């Protein structure tokens, strides 16, 4: 039996990211943006001395990572054929650019899951007790993607 808790940074937090799906055969191939929402689910077999899975107030460092990676950032897939043009925009100071393995909610959910799992390992109060179960990224109320990580059973 395990305990679970969730932490959500809603659309109101302002993770205003811009990206495109260059392989799409729809309007998604064009640059577009969202105020992304992120939801992390944590799990522990035992609670801490305060009877918590995680201290939500202690997640400020991870929230900072989210802001640095997604807030007013142009995310471009490393294999985007227009990458040079986007890099020129960054060079000219027009965009804060992040080259990522892939773009889209599914890719961002995995990226956030992996970063949260790595971040937990740097936190002595969590590293041996808490696991990330899932990361969900929402473009808006109708679209989201969830990455569950590797199944261990």
Secondary structure, 3 states (H helix, E strand, C coil): CCEEEEEEECHHHCEEEEECCCCCCCHHHCCEEEEEEEEEEEEECCCCCCCCCCCHHHHHHHHHHHHHHHCCEEEEECCCCCHHHHHHHHHCCCCCEEEECCCCHHHHHHHHHHHHHHHHHCCCCCCCCEEEEEEEEEEECCEEEEECCCCCC
